[in-house]
Amino acid sequence: MRGATHAKWAVCAVAVTLAATACGGGGSSGGGGGNGSGIVRSSWGDPQNPLEPANTNEVQGGKVMDMVFRGLKRYNSKTGAAEDMLADKIETTDSINFKITVKDGWTFSNGEKVTAQSFVDAWNYGANLKNNQKNAYFFGQIDGYDKVHPDSGTPSATNLSGLKVTGPLTFSVKLNQKFSLWPDTLGYAAFAPLPKAFFDNHAAWVSKPVGNGPYTIDNYTKGSQMSLRKWDAYPGTDKAQNGGVDLKVYTDNNTAYTDLTAGNLDLVDDVPASQLKNVNADLSGRYINTPAGIIQTLAFPFYDPAWNKADSDKVRKGLSMAINRKQITETIFQKTRTPASDWTSPVLGKDGGFQDGLCGGSCDYNPTEAKKLVQEGGGIPGGQVKIGYNADTGSHKEWVDAVCNSINNALGNDKACVGLPTGTFADFRNKITQKKMTGPFRAGWQMDYPLIQNFLQPLYYTNASSNDGKWSNKEFDKLVDQANAESDRAKAVKIFQQAEGVVRDNMAAIPLWYQNGSAGYSDKVSNVALNPFSVPVYNEIKVS
């Protein structure tokens, strides 16, 4: 998700208010006597964009999407497998034409029925260039996308020609090429349905989004808190086991952790690196450390000619070999990270496309070879690597400083690398999307769905939605297209692996480490878990 991207706050700056609320708002946890009415208090970060399904592509907004919306598919909270949610049936005979039947009996929280039209209208809106949705690219496989979202100029159509409503609960989808794995992508938030209220009064809806998930948004004060409350009439089987969730904004995860240990929070899903040595003792074992579909990389601004010269790949490979991943993951992250040796995640497994060791020597710490390659590539552009990162969450300063120290030691130059912080995650993401980066920058990726395709196409395909560095390679694009067209799943995975080899050969990004999901929780809550995306399974948390 574009980003793993996926920040946490405290100020009472009422830039956005969904309903009148005092600074901090909400209430304390508990008070429910175990009857499902207690409120979970969790750390959080303001989302980058308004909370529209097709416009939310980072982790903090994604947490809200996961509570407020349900789509055709949902990913199993334990295995990550794509399972039917609102989909009664998804049928195809050729992996191009799909017939979708929506389950009856579902409504939005405002009482409106969820129909086939709810999906078709939402997808058409998300795809249309005029609506400037960050996730528009996810509709790119549907026929007519080039007309509603051209690479240049204005749209020549309003709706995707590949979408047709065929009945109150049925619609057809025609793709522009074979994509046998396409149904498995439909659990991603961009494919959620939208009520008529979204289109009738868009400004009002954005100020207080209405969805069809187990929670409704009660109020939101930007920089302070979002309060979500259990929707009692929710028709799904995954009903909330608590009365609601107060997402409290923090700009420093150390402050959030301190509030957790002081009893002012119930859940922190971003335990600071500096606290990992003590977390089990501090929380009496109420700590989760579990594998997740997350990889941390360093991306490069290929739109800057200095980083896109003929031999720049040598510089990138040299920098990669100057990073002592093993030492950093053991000392900074206390083995809650694993040195990366490919560009996907071990949670995919070998059958899913994970290739342990694919990076080869380019990901091994080798100061001598690192220095040689950087010199052969013409040296570091501008004479100094400035690694961009957001300073508000994720202990990024600690690891960026450690990476720079490693690079400086390997290259024999104590000024070869420095960290370049941006105050908040939202501001950092804005710099990236506005193509203002002048050097490598952190580009953590949290999978949207558990397919190798999701670790490659959104990040490295030409002009893809999360290709923040604007890398482009015709051979890679061709292989991705071939993989998507392959009807046999195993063969498709093998072709995607070939495409990943192109990423390796060009060092399109430097893989750093695979990340575990990490969370701590209070003694007032139970049944706390993280899903394979490292997101708390909020609806299953119980408050004592």
C-alpha positions as CSV (number, residue, x, y, z in Angstrom):
1,M,0.0,0.0,0.0
2,R,1.4,2.6,-1.3
3,G,2.8,3.0,0.8
4,A,3.7,1.0,3.9
5,T,3.3,3.1,4.1
6,H,1.6,3.3,5.7
7,A,1.8,8.0,11.1
8,K,0.5,8.8,14.6
9,W,-0.6,12.5,16.3
10,A,-1.5,14.9,19.1
11,V,-2.4,18.6,18.3
12,C,-5.9,20.1,18.5
13,A,-5.7,21.9,15.1
14,V,-9.2,21.6,13.8
15,A,-8.4,21.6,10.1
16,V,-10.9,18.9,9.4
17,T,-13.9,18.2,11.6
18,L,-16.5,15.6,10.9
19,A,-18.6,16.5,13.9
20,A,-18.1,18.9,16.8
21,T,-15.7,17.4,19.3
22,A,-13.4,18.5,22.1
23,C,-9.7,18.1,21.6
24,G,-8.9,14.5,22.3
25,G,-12.5,13.5,22.3
26,G,-13.7,10.0,22.9
27,G,-13.6,8.2,26.2
28,S,-11.7,5.7,28.1
29,S,-11.4,2.0,27.4
30,G,-13.5,-0.4,29.4
31,G,-16.8,0.5,30.8
32,G,-18.4,-2.2,28.9
33,G,-18.1,-4.9,31.5
34,G,-17.1,-7.3,28.8
35,N,-20.4,-6.9,27.0
36,G,-18.9,-5.6,23.7
37,S,-19.5,-1.9,24.4
38,G,-16.0,-0.9,25.6
39,I,-13.9,1.5,23.5
40,V,-10.4,0.6,22.2
41,R,-7.9,3.4,22.3
42,S,-5.3,3.0,19.6
43,S,-2.4,5.0,18.3
44,W,-2.8,6.3,14.7
45,G,-1.6,8.9,12.2
46,D,-3.6,11.3,10.0
47,P,-4.2,9.9,6.5
48,Q,-2.6,11.7,3.5
49,N,-5.8,12.1,1.5
50,P,-9.6,12.3,2.1
51,L,-10.9,8.9,3.1
52,E,-12.3,7.8,-0.3
53,P,-11.7,4.1,-1.1
54,A,-10.0,4.8,-4.4
55,N,-7.9,7.7,-3.0
56,T,-6.5,5.9,0.1
57,N,-3.2,4.2,-0.6
58,E,-1.3,4.4,2.7
59,V,-1.5,2.5,5.9
60,Q,-3.1,5.0,8.2
61,G,-6.0,5.7,6.0
62,G,-6.1,2.0,5.1
63,K,-6.8,1.1,8.7
64,V,-10.0,3.2,8.6
65,M,-11.0,1.8,5.2
66,D,-10.7,-1.7,6.7
67,M,-13.1,-0.8,9.5
68,V,-15.7,1.2,7.5
69,F,-15.9,-0.8,4.2
70,R,-16.4,-4.3,3.0
71,G,-15.8,-5.3,-0.6
72,L,-16.5,-8.4,-2.8
73,K,-13.5,-10.2,-1.3
74,R,-11.8,-10.0,2.1
75,Y,-8.4,-11.3,3.1
76,N,-8.4,-13.9,5.9
77,S,-7.0,-12.2,9.0
78,K,-4.8,-15.2,9.7
79,T,-3.8,-16.6,6.3
80,G,-4.3,-13.6,4.0
81,A,-6.3,-15.8,1.6
82,A,-8.8,-14.0,-0.6
83,E,-12.3,-15.1,0.5
84,D,-15.8,-14.1,-0.7
85,M,-17.4,-11.3,1.4
86,L,-20.1,-9.5,-0.6
87,A,-19.4,-11.7,-3.6
88,D,-21.9,-14.5,-4.0
89,K,-20.2,-15.7,-7.2
90,I,-17.4,-14.6,-9.5
91,E,-17.5,-16.6,-12.7
92,T,-15.3,-16.7,-15.8
93,T,-14.5,-19.1,-18.6
94,D,-11.6,-17.1,-20.2
95,S,-10.0,-15.0,-17.5
96,I,-11.1,-11.9,-19.5
97,N,-14.9,-11.8,-19.0
98,F,-16.2,-12.1,-15.5
99,K,-19.8,-12.3,-14.2
100,I,-20.2,-11.1,-10.6
101,T,-23.1,-11.7,-8.3
102,V,-23.4,-9.6,-5.2
103,K,-24.9,-11.1,-2.0
104,D,-28.4,-9.9,-1.1
105,G,-29.2,-8.3,2.2
106,W,-26.2,-5.9,2.5
107,T,-26.7,-2.2,3.2
108,F,-24.7,0.9,3.9
109,S,-24.9,2.3,7.4
110,N,-27.3,5.0,6.1
111,G,-29.8,2.2,5.2
112,E,-29.2,2.2,1.4
113,K,-29.0,-1.2,-0.2
114,V,-25.6,-2.4,-1.6
115,T,-26.3,-3.3,-5.2
116,A,-24.3,-4.1,-8.4
117,Q,-24.7,-0.4,-9.2
118,S,-22.9,0.5,-6.0
119,F,-19.8,-1.2,-7.2
120,V,-20.0,-0.1,-10.9
121,D,-20.5,3.6,-9.9
122,A,-17.6,3.4,-7.4
123,W,-15.2,1.8,-9.9
124,N,-16.1,4.2,-12.6
125,Y,-15.5,7.1,-10.3
126,G,-12.2,5.7,-9.1
127,A,-10.9,5.1,-12.6
128,N,-11.8,8.5,-14.1
129,L,-8.8,10.9,-14.5
130,K,-11.0,13.9,-13.6
131,N,-11.4,12.6,-10.0
132,N,-7.7,12.4,-9.4
133,Q,-7.9,9.2,-7.3
134,K,-4.5,7.8,-6.1
135,N,-5.7,4.2,-6.7
136,A,-7.1,4.7,-10.2
137,Y,-4.4,2.4,-11.5
138,F,-6.0,-0.6,-9.9
139,F,-8.8,-0.3,-12.5
140,G,-6.3,-0.3,-15.3
141,Q,-7.0,-3.9,-16.2
142,I,-10.7,-3.1,-17.0
143,D,-11.6,-2.5,-20.7
144,G,-11.9,1.2,-21.5
145,Y,-9.5,2.4,-18.8
146,D,-7.4,4.2,-21.5
147,K,-10.5,6.3,-22.4
148,V,-11.4,7.4,-18.9
149,H,-7.8,7.7,-17.7
150,P,-5.5,8.5,-20.7
151,D,-1.8,8.9,-20.2
152,S,-2.2,12.5,-21.5
153,G,-5.0,14.9,-22.4
154,T,-8.5,14.7,-21.2
155,P,-10.8,11.6,-20.9
156,S,-12.9,10.7,-23.9
157,A,-15.3,8.7,-21.9
158,T,-16.9,8.9,-18.4
159,N,-17.4,5.3,-17.7
160,L,-15.3,2.1,-18.2
161,S,-16.7,0.3,-21.2
162,G,-15.8,-3.0,-19.5
163,L,-18.4,-2.5,-16.7
164,K,-22.0,-3.4,-17.3
165,V,-24.8,-3.7,-14.7
166,T,-26.9,-6.7,-15.7
167,G,-29.3,-6.9,-12.8
168,P,-29.9,-5.5,-9.3
169,L,-27.2,-7.8,-7.9
170,T,-25.2,-8.7,-11.0
171,F,-22.7,-7.0,-13.2
172,S,-20.2,-8.0,-15.8
173,V,-16.5,-7.1,-16.1
174,K,-14.4,-7.3,-19.2
175,L,-10.7,-6.9,-18.8
176,N,-8.4,-5.6,-21.5
177,Q,-6.2,-8.7,-21.3
178,K,-6.3,-12.1,-19.5
179,F,-5.7,-11.8,-15.7
180,S,-6.4,-15.1,-14.0
181,L,-5.6,-13.7,-10.6
182,W,-7.8,-10.7,-10.9
183,P,-10.6,-11.8,-8.5
184,D,-8.0,-12.1,-5.7
185,T,-7.3,-8.4,-6.0
186,L,-10.9,-7.5,-5.2
187,G,-10.4,-7.4,-1.4
188,Y,-8.3,-4.2,-1.8
189,A,-10.1,-1.1,-0.5
190,A,-10.1,0.6,-3.9
191,F,-12.7,-1.9,-5.1
192,A,-15.2,-1.1,-2.2
193,P,-18.8,0.0,-3.1
194,L,-20.1,3.5,-2.6
195,P,-23.6,4.7,-1.7
196,K,-25.5,7.2,-3.8
197,A,-24.9,9.8,-1.1
198,F,-21.3,9.9,-2.2
199,F,-22.3,11.2,-5.6
200,D,-25.3,13.2,-4.5
201,N,-23.3,15.4,-2.1
202,H,-19.6,14.5,-2.4
203,A,-18.4,17.3,-0.1
204,A,-20.8,16.2,2.7
205,W,-19.9,12.6,2.3
206,V,-16.1,13.3,2.4
207,S,-16.6,15.3,5.6
208,K,-18.2,12.2,7.2
209,P,-17.7,9.0,5.1
210,V,-20.5,6.4,5.0
211,G,-19.6,2.8,4.3
212,N,-20.9,-0.7,4.8
213,G,-18.4,-2.1,7.3
214,P,-18.7,-3.0,11.0
215,Y,-17.9,0.6,12.1
216,T,-19.2,4.1,11.4
217,I,-17.2,7.3,11.8
218,D,-18.5,9.3,14.6
219,N,-16.1,12.3,14.5
220,Y,-12.7,13.3,13.4
221,T,-10.4,16.2,14.4
222,K,-7.3,16.3,12.2
223,G,-4.2,16.1,14.3
224,S,-6.1,14.8,17.3
225,Q,-8.4,11.9,17.0
226,M,-10.9,9.9,14.9
227,S,-13.7,8.1,16.8
228,L,-15.3,5.1,15.2
229,R,-18.3,3.3,16.7
230,K,-19.8,-0.1,16.3
231,W,-22.6,-0.3,13.7
232,D,-25.2,-2.5,15.5
233,A,-27.1,-3.2,12.2
234,Y,-24.0,-4.4,10.4
235,P,-25.1,-7.4,8.3
236,G,-21.8,-9.2,8.1
237,T,-20.5,-12.2,10.2
238,D,-17.4,-10.3,11.3
239,K,-19.3,-7.9,13.7
240,A,-17.3,-5.7,16.0
241,Q,-16.6,-7.3,19.4
242,N,-16.2,-3.9,21.0
243,G,-18.1,-0.7,21.1
244,G,-15.8,1.3,18.9
245,V,-12.2,2.5,18.4
246,D,-10.7,5.8,19.2
247,L,-7.7,6.4,16.9
248,K,-5.5,8.9,18.6
249,V,-3.0,10.8,16.6
250,Y,0.7,10.8,17.5
251,T,3.6,12.4,15.8
252,D,6.1,10.4,17.9
253,N,5.7,6.7,18.4
254,N,7.8,6.9,21.6
255,T,5.1,9.2,23.1
256,A,2.5,6.7,22.0
257,Y,4.4,3.9,23.7
258,T,4.8,5.9,26.9
259,D,1.0,6.5,26.9
260,L,0.5,2.7,26.5
261,T,2.6,1.8,29.5
262,A,1.0,4.6,31.5
263,G,-2.5,3.2,30.8
264,N,-3.6,6.0,28.5
265,L,-3.7,3.8,25.4
266,D,-4.8,0.2,24.7
267,L,-2.9,-0.5,21.5
268,V,0.2,0.7,19.8
269,D,1.0,-1.1,16.5
270,D,4.3,0.6,15.9
271,V,6.6,-0.2,18.9
272,P,9.6,2.1,18.8
273,A,12.9,0.4,18.0
274,S,14.4,1.8,21.2
275,Q,11.8,0.0,23.3
276,L,12.1,-3.5,21.7
277,K,14.6,-4.7,24.3
278,N,12.2,-3.9,27.1
279,V,8.7,-4.4,25.5
280,N,8.0,-7.8,26.9
281,A,8.9,-6.8,30.5
282,D,7.1,-3.4,30.2
283,L,3.9,-5.1,29.0
284,S,4.1,-8.4,30.9
285,G,4.2,-10.3,27.6
286,R,1.4,-8.4,25.9
287,Y,3.5,-7.9,22.8
288,I,3.0,-9.2,19.2
289,N,5.9,-9.9,16.8
290,T,4.6,-11.7,13.7
291,P,5.7,-12.0,10.1
292,A,3.9,-9.5,7.8
293,G,3.8,-8.7,4.1
294,I,6.0,-5.7,4.4
295,I,9.3,-4.8,2.9
296,Q,11.5,-1.7,3.4
297,T,13.4,-0.4,0.5
298,L,15.2,2.7,-0.7
299,A,13.7,4.1,-3.8
300,F,15.5,6.5,-6.2
301,P,14.2,9.6,-8.1
302,F,14.8,8.4,-11.6
303,Y,13.2,11.6,-12.9
304,D,16.4,13.3,-11.7
305,P,19.0,12.8,-14.5
306,A,21.8,12.5,-12.0
307,W,20.3,9.3,-10.7
308,N,19.4,7.9,-14.1
309,K,22.7,7.9,-16.1
310,A,24.0,4.9,-18.0
311,D,26.1,3.5,-15.1
312,S,23.9,4.6,-12.3
313,D,22.9,1.0,-11.6
314,K,26.5,0.5,-10.4
315,V,26.2,3.3,-7.9
316,R,22.9,1.8,-6.6
317,K,24.4,-1.7,-6.4
318,G,27.4,-0.2,-4.6
319,L,25.3,1.6,-2.1
320,S,23.3,-1.6,-1.5
321,M,26.6,-3.5,-0.8
322,A,27.6,-0.8,1.6
323,I,24.7,-1.5,3.9
324,N,25.2,-4.0,6.7
325,R,21.7,-5.3,6.9
326,K,22.4,-8.0,9.4
327,Q,24.0,-5.7,11.9
328,I,21.2,-3.1,11.6
329,T,18.3,-5.6,11.9
330,E,19.9,-7.2,15.0
331,T,21.0,-4.1,16.9
332,I,18.4,-1.5,15.9
333,F,15.4,-3.8,15.4
334,Q,16.2,-6.6,17.8
335,K,15.5,-9.2,15.0
336,T,12.0,-7.9,14.3
337,R,13.3,-7.3,10.8
338,T,15.0,-9.8,8.5
339,P,17.6,-8.8,5.9
340,A,15.9,-8.7,2.5
341,S,17.3,-10.9,-0.3
342,D,14.5,-10.2,-2.9
343,W,11.9,-7.5,-3.5
344,T,8.8,-9.3,-2.2
345,S,8.1,-11.0,1.2
346,P,8.6,-14.4,2.7
347,V,4.8,-14.5,3.6
348,L,4.2,-15.3,0.0
349,G,6.1,-18.6,0.3
350,K,8.0,-20.2,-2.6
351,D,4.8,-21.2,-4.4
352,G,3.6,-17.6,-4.2
353,G,6.8,-16.2,-5.7
354,F,9.2,-15.4,-2.9
355,Q,12.8,-16.0,-4.1
356,D,15.1,-16.2,-1.1
357,G,18.6,-15.0,-2.3
358,L,17.5,-13.5,-5.6
359,C,19.5,-10.3,-4.9
360,G,22.7,-12.3,-4.5
361,G,25.9,-10.5,-3.8
362,S,24.3,-7.1,-4.4
363,C,22.6,-7.4,-1.0
364,D,25.6,-8.7,0.8
365,Y,27.7,-6.4,2.9
366,N,31.0,-5.9,0.9
367,P,32.7,-2.6,1.6
368,T,35.5,-3.2,-0.9
369,E,33.2,-4.0,-3.8
370,A,30.8,-1.3,-2.8
371,K,33.5,1.4,-3.0
372,K,34.7,0.0,-6.4
373,L,31.2,0.0,-7.9
374,V,30.3,3.5,-6.7
375,Q,33.5,4.8,-8.3
376,E,32.9,2.9,-11.6
377,G,29.4,4.4,-11.7
378,G,30.8,7.9,-11.7
379,G,30.5,8.5,-7.9
380,I,27.6,9.6,-5.8
381,P,25.5,12.4,-7.5
382,G,26.3,15.7,-5.9
383,G,28.9,14.0,-3.7
384,Q,26.5,13.0,-1.0
385,V,23.6,10.6,-0.5
386,K,20.7,12.3,1.3
387,I,18.2,9.6,2.4
388,G,14.7,11.1,2.7
389,Y,12.4,9.9,5.4
390,N,9.5,11.0,7.6
391,A,10.5,11.8,11.2
392,D,7.2,11.3,13.0
393,T,6.8,7.4,13.1
394,G,8.5,4.1,12.6
395,S,11.8,4.8,14.3
396,H,13.1,5.9,10.8
397,K,15.7,8.3,12.1
398,E,17.5,5.4,14.0
399,W,17.7,3.1,11.0
400,V,18.5,5.8,8.4
401,D,21.3,7.0,10.6
402,A,22.6,3.4,10.9
403,V,22.4,2.9,7.1
404,C,24.3,6.1,6.6
405,N,26.9,5.2,9.1
406,S,27.3,1.8,7.3
407,I,27.6,3.6,3.9
408,N,30.1,6.1,5.3
409,N,32.3,3.4,6.8
410,A,32.2,1.3,3.7
411,L,33.1,4.2,1.4
412,G,35.7,5.6,3.8
413,N,34.0,9.0,3.8
414,D,32.1,10.2,6.9
415,K,30.1,12.7,4.8
416,A,29.1,10.3,2.0
417,C,25.6,9.8,3.5
418,V,23.2,11.8,5.7
419,G,19.6,11.5,6.7
420,L,17.1,14.1,5.3
421,P,14.0,14.2,7.6
422,T,10.6,15.5,6.8
423,G,8.4,16.3,9.8
424,T,5.3,14.4,9.1
425,F,4.3,11.4,7.0
426,A,1.7,13.4,5.1
427,D,4.3,16.1,4.1
428,F,6.8,13.4,3.2
429,R,4.3,11.7,0.9
430,N,3.4,15.0,-0.7
431,K,7.0,15.6,-1.5
432,I,7.3,12.2,-3.1
433,T,4.1,12.5,-5.2
434,Q,5.1,16.0,-6.3
435,K,8.5,14.5,-7.5
436,K,10.5,16.8,-5.2
437,M,13.0,14.1,-4.0
438,T,16.6,14.7,-4.9
439,G,18.1,11.5,-3.5
440,P,17.1,8.0,-2.3
441,F,14.1,7.9,0.0
442,R,12.5,5.3,2.2
443,A,9.8,3.4,0.3
444,G,8.3,0.8,2.6
445,W,5.7,-1.4,1.0
446,Q,2.8,-3.1,2.7
447,M,1.0,-5.5,0.4
448,D,-2.5,-4.7,-0.7
449,Y,-3.2,-8.3,-1.4
450,P,-1.0,-11.4,-1.1
451,L,0.2,-11.8,-4.7
452,I,3.7,-11.4,-6.1
453,Q,2.1,-9.1,-8.7
454,N,1.3,-6.6,-5.9
455,F,5.0,-6.4,-4.9
456,L,6.1,-5.7,-8.5
457,Q,3.5,-4.1,-10.8
458,P,2.3,-1.1,-8.6
459,L,5.9,-0.3,-7.7
460,Y,7.9,-0.8,-10.9
461,Y,5.6,-0.8,-13.9
462,T,5.9,2.3,-16.0
463,N,3.6,5.1,-14.5
464,A,2.1,2.6,-12.0
465,S,0.2,4.1,-9.0
466,S,3.1,3.6,-6.5
467,N,6.0,3.9,-8.8
468,D,7.2,6.9,-6.8
469,G,10.7,7.0,-8.3
470,K,9.3,6.8,-11.9
471,W,11.5,3.9,-12.9
472,S,10.7,2.5,-16.4
473,N,11.8,-0.6,-18.2
474,K,10.2,-2.0,-21.3
475,E,11.4,-5.6,-20.6
476,F,9.9,-5.5,-17.1
477,D,6.6,-4.1,-18.4
478,K,6.4,-6.8,-21.1
479,L,7.0,-9.6,-18.6
480,V,4.3,-8.3,-16.2
481,D,1.9,-8.1,-19.1
482,Q,2.7,-11.7,-20.0
483,A,2.3,-12.9,-16.4
484,N,-1.1,-11.2,-16.1
485,A,-2.2,-12.9,-19.3
486,E,-1.2,-16.4,-18.1
487,S,-4.2,-18.4,-17.1
488,D,-2.2,-21.0,-15.1
489,R,-1.4,-19.6,-11.7
490,A,2.0,-21.4,-11.3
491,K,3.2,-20.2,-14.7
492,A,2.1,-16.7,-14.0
493,V,4.1,-16.7,-10.8
494,K,7.2,-17.9,-12.7
495,I,6.9,-15.1,-15.2
496,F,6.5,-12.5,-12.4
497,Q,9.7,-13.9,-11.0
498,Q,11.5,-13.3,-14.3
499,A,10.2,-9.7,-14.1
500,E,11.7,-9.4,-10.6
501,G,15.0,-10.5,-12.1
502,V,14.9,-7.3,-14.2
503,V,14.3,-5.3,-11.1
504,R,17.4,-7.0,-9.6
505,D,19.6,-6.5,-12.6
506,N,18.8,-2.7,-12.7
507,M,18.6,-2.3,-8.9
508,A,15.4,-0.4,-9.4
509,A,15.3,0.0,-5.6
510,I,17.5,-1.2,-2.8
511,P,15.8,-3.9,-0.7
512,L,16.7,-3.5,3.0
513,W,14.7,-5.8,5.2
514,Y,11.4,-7.7,5.6
515,Q,9.4,-6.3,8.5
516,N,7.4,-8.1,11.1
517,G,4.2,-6.8,12.5
518,S,4.8,-5.3,15.9
519,A,2.2,-4.3,18.5
520,G,1.8,-3.9,22.2
521,Y,-1.5,-3.7,24.1
522,S,-2.9,-2.9,27.6
523,D,-4.3,-5.3,30.2
524,K,-7.8,-3.9,29.4
525,V,-8.1,-5.5,26.0
526,S,-7.8,-9.1,24.8
527,N,-8.0,-11.1,21.6
528,V,-5.5,-8.7,20.0
529,A,-4.0,-9.8,16.7
530,L,-2.3,-8.4,13.6
531,N,-3.3,-9.6,10.1
532,P,-0.7,-10.5,7.5
533,F,-0.8,-6.9,6.4
534,S,0.4,-5.9,9.9
535,V,-2.9,-4.1,10.6
536,P,-4.7,-4.7,13.9
537,V,-7.8,-6.8,13.5
538,Y,-9.8,-4.1,15.3
539,N,-13.2,-5.8,15.1
540,E,-12.1,-8.9,17.0
541,I,-10.6,-6.9,20.0
542,K,-12.5,-7.3,23.3
543,V,-12.5,-4.7,26.0
544,S,-12.7,-5.9,29.7
